[in-house]
Amino acid sequence: MKIEILGSGCAKCNKTKEIVEKAVDQAGIAAEIVKVQDMDSILAYGVMITPAVVVDGDVKIAGKVPSIEDVLKWITK
């Protein structure tokens, strides 16, 4: 599983990465977590507001920090 955190490196983006890492640890799954800061790559997903979370190429949330419960839902389906 590949999880991408889209964002410029702002506080909300860093918090999102922290939440995703906690959720992956809680779920006990193997996932590659990648931080994407390149604006062209972010825009390629159609994301205009960061932070955003992409799981296996599918944008799950954009413009706000997800809850750990949300992330667990996305990664344990």
Contacts in CASP RR format, 6 or more apart in sequence:
PFRMAT RR
TARGET T0000
AUTHOR 0000-0000-0000
METHOD contacts of the structure
MODEL  1
MKIEILGSGCAKCNKTKEIVEKAVDQAGIAAEIVKVQDMDSILAYGVMIT
PAVVVDGDVKIAGKVPSIEDVLKWITK
1 29 0 8 1.000
1 30 0 8 1.000
1 31 0 8 1.000
1 32 0 8 1.000
1 55 0 8 1.000
1 56 0 8 1.000
1 75 0 8 1.000
2 31 0 8 1.000
2 32 0 8 1.000
2 34 0 8 1.000
2 55 0 8 1.000
2 56 0 8 1.000
2 57 0 8 1.000
3 20 0 8 1.000
3 24 0 8 1.000
3 31 0 8 1.000
3 32 0 8 1.000
3 33 0 8 1.000
3 34 0 8 1.000
3 53 0 8 1.000
3 54 0 8 1.000
3 55 0 8 1.000
3 56 0 8 1.000
3 75 0 8 1.000
4 33 0 8 1.000
4 34 0 8 1.000
4 35 0 8 1.000
4 36 0 8 1.000
4 53 0 8 1.000
4 54 0 8 1.000
4 57 0 8 1.000
5 13 0 8 1.000
5 16 0 8 1.000
5 17 0 8 1.000
5 20 0 8 1.000
5 33 0 8 1.000
5 34 0 8 1.000
5 35 0 8 1.000
5 36 0 8 1.000
5 51 0 8 1.000
5 52 0 8 1.000
5 53 0 8 1.000
6 13 0 8 1.000
6 36 0 8 1.000
6 41 0 8 1.000
6 42 0 8 1.000
6 45 0 8 1.000
6 47 0 8 1.000
6 50 0 8 1.000
6 51 0 8 1.000
6 52 0 8 1.000
6 53 0 8 1.000
6 54 0 8 1.000
6 62 0 8 1.000
7 13 0 8 1.000
7 35 0 8 1.000
7 36 0 8 1.000
7 37 0 8 1.000
7 42 0 8 1.000
7 50 0 8 1.000
7 51 0 8 1.000
7 52 0 8 1.000
8 37 0 8 1.000
8 50 0 8 1.000
9 35 0 8 1.000
9 37 0 8 1.000
10 50 0 8 1.000
10 51 0 8 1.000
12 50 0 8 1.000
12 51 0 8 1.000
12 64 0 8 1.000
12 65 0 8 1.000
13 35 0 8 1.000
13 50 0 8 1.000
13 51 0 8 1.000
15 51 0 8 1.000
15 65 0 8 1.000
16 51 0 8 1.000
16 53 0 8 1.000
16 65 0 8 1.000
16 66 0 8 1.000
17 33 0 8 1.000
17 35 0 8 1.000
19 65 0 8 1.000
19 66 0 8 1.000
19 67 0 8 1.000
19 68 0 8 1.000
19 71 0 8 1.000
20 33 0 8 1.000
20 53 0 8 1.000
20 66 0 8 1.000
20 71 0 8 1.000
21 33 0 8 1.000
22 68 0 8 1.000
23 68 0 8 1.000
23 71 0 8 1.000
23 72 0 8 1.000
23 75 0 8 1.000
24 31 0 8 1.000
24 33 0 8 1.000
24 71 0 8 1.000
24 75 0 8 1.000
26 68 0 8 1.000
26 72 0 8 1.000
27 72 0 8 1.000
27 75 0 8 1.000
27 76 0 8 1.000
29 75 0 8 1.000
29 76 0 8 1.000
31 75 0 8 1.000
36 42 0 8 1.000
36 54 0 8 1.000
42 50 0 8 1.000
42 52 0 8 1.000
45 52 0 8 1.000
45 54 0 8 1.000
45 57 0 8 1.000
45 59 0 8 1.000
46 59 0 8 1.000
47 59 0 8 1.000
47 62 0 8 1.000
47 63 0 8 1.000
48 62 0 8 1.000
49 62 0 8 1.000
49 63 0 8 1.000
50 62 0 8 1.000
50 63 0 8 1.000
51 62 0 8 1.000
51 63 0 8 1.000
51 64 0 8 1.000
51 65 0 8 1.000
52 59 0 8 1.000
52 61 0 8 1.000
52 62 0 8 1.000
52 63 0 8 1.000
53 59 0 8 1.000
53 60 0 8 1.000
53 61 0 8 1.000
53 62 0 8 1.000
53 66 0 8 1.000
53 71 0 8 1.000
53 74 0 8 1.000
54 60 0 8 1.000
55 74 0 8 1.000
55 75 0 8 1.000
60 66 0 8 1.000
60 70 0 8 1.000
60 74 0 8 1.000
61 70 0 8 1.000
END
